[in-house]
Amino acid sequence: MEIRIVEDVIAESALRELAKDFYGHMIKAVIDVDREIIAFGGEYHMDANVLLIEHGSQQLNVWGFNWYFDVPESDRIEYTSLINIRPHAGNKSLELMNEELRQKIKAIVFKKIV
């Protein structure tokens, strides 16, 4: 199982290669919105979450999402993950509900994937 931490940019073709291990049509990812780094890959969001924490991220800044290939740009990011359930942070569901945070994540993700 390969998980790649992206600090700069990554080609979508490289993400497609990572995605072959588990899902193919999509890849799981976890983003540190403070440090603007993303961990792509793994079977579960928690795998990438643990890797980011081990590399200095703090849980309160880390959120999970899915990246879909071959769909319109508006549908590429799905803000759904078990790690997003945080009642203490006002997010009581799998889906990240904070629109401002979603927009921040979207901006970072679209800068990183080329």
C-alpha positions as CSV (number, residue, x, y, z in Angstrom):
1,M,0.0,0.0,0.0
2,E,1.6,3.2,-1.1
3,I,0.7,6.6,0.3
4,R,2.4,9.7,-1.1
5,I,2.7,13.0,0.8
6,V,2.5,15.9,-1.6
7,E,4.0,19.1,-0.5
8,D,4.4,20.7,-3.9
9,V,2.5,19.3,-6.9
10,I,1.6,15.9,-8.3
11,A,0.6,14.9,-11.8
12,E,-2.9,13.5,-12.0
13,S,-1.3,10.6,-14.0
14,A,0.7,9.7,-10.9
15,L,-2.4,9.8,-8.8
16,R,-4.1,7.4,-11.2
17,E,-1.1,5.0,-10.7
18,L,-1.6,5.2,-6.9
19,A,-5.3,4.6,-7.3
20,K,-4.9,1.3,-9.1
21,D,-4.0,-0.4,-5.8
22,F,-7.5,0.0,-4.4
23,Y,-10.2,1.9,-6.2
24,G,-9.1,2.9,-9.7
25,H,-11.8,5.5,-10.4
26,M,-10.9,7.5,-7.3
27,I,-8.3,7.9,-4.7
28,K,-8.6,8.6,-1.0
29,A,-6.7,11.6,0.4
30,V,-6.2,13.5,3.6
31,I,-5.2,17.2,3.7
32,D,-3.6,19.3,6.4
33,V,-5.2,22.6,5.7
34,D,-2.7,24.5,7.8
35,R,0.5,23.2,6.3
36,E,-1.2,22.8,2.8
37,I,0.1,19.2,2.3
38,I,-1.9,16.2,1.1
39,A,-1.4,12.5,1.6
40,F,-2.9,10.5,-1.3
41,G,-3.5,6.8,-1.4
42,G,-4.2,3.9,1.0
43,E,-7.3,1.8,1.5
44,Y,-8.7,4.0,4.3
45,H,-8.5,7.7,5.0
46,M,-7.1,6.7,8.5
47,D,-3.9,5.3,6.8
48,A,-3.1,8.6,5.3
49,N,-4.2,10.4,8.5
50,V,-1.7,8.5,10.6
51,L,1.1,9.2,8.1
52,L,0.4,13.0,8.2
53,I,0.3,13.0,12.0
54,E,3.6,11.1,12.1
55,H,5.0,13.9,9.8
56,G,4.0,16.7,12.1
57,S,0.4,17.5,11.3
58,Q,-2.1,18.2,14.1
59,Q,-5.4,16.3,14.0
60,L,-7.5,19.5,14.2
61,N,-6.1,20.6,10.8
62,V,-6.5,17.3,9.0
63,W,-9.6,16.4,6.9
64,G,-10.4,13.5,4.6
65,F,-11.8,13.6,1.1
66,N,-12.0,11.5,-2.1
67,W,-10.7,12.6,-5.5
68,Y,-12.6,11.3,-8.5
69,F,-11.1,11.0,-12.0
70,D,-12.9,11.4,-15.3
71,V,-15.8,13.5,-13.9
72,P,-16.6,17.2,-14.2
73,E,-14.3,19.5,-12.2
74,S,-17.2,20.4,-9.9
75,D,-17.6,16.7,-8.9
76,R,-13.9,15.8,-8.4
77,I,-13.8,16.3,-4.7
78,E,-16.1,14.4,-2.3
79,Y,-15.7,15.7,1.3
80,T,-16.7,12.5,3.0
81,S,-14.6,10.5,5.4
82,L,-14.9,8.8,8.8
83,I,-12.1,11.0,10.1
84,N,-14.3,14.0,9.4
85,I,-16.7,13.1,12.2
86,R,-15.8,15.6,14.9
87,P,-18.7,16.7,17.0
88,H,-16.4,18.9,19.2
89,A,-15.4,20.8,16.0
90,G,-19.0,21.2,14.9
91,N,-18.9,18.4,12.2
92,K,-21.2,15.6,13.3
93,S,-21.3,13.6,10.0
94,L,-19.0,11.9,7.5
95,E,-19.4,14.8,5.2
96,L,-17.4,18.0,5.9
97,M,-20.2,20.6,6.3
98,N,-18.2,23.8,6.8
99,E,-18.4,25.6,3.4
100,E,-15.5,27.9,4.1
101,L,-13.3,25.0,5.0
102,R,-14.4,23.1,1.9
103,Q,-13.5,26.0,-0.3
104,K,-10.1,26.2,1.3
105,I,-9.5,22.5,0.7
106,K,-10.7,22.8,-2.9
107,A,-8.2,25.7,-3.6
108,I,-5.3,23.8,-2.1
109,V,-6.2,20.5,-3.9
110,F,-6.5,22.2,-7.3
111,K,-3.1,23.9,-6.8
112,K,-1.4,20.6,-6.0
113,I,-2.8,18.4,-8.8
114,V,-1.5,19.3,-12.3
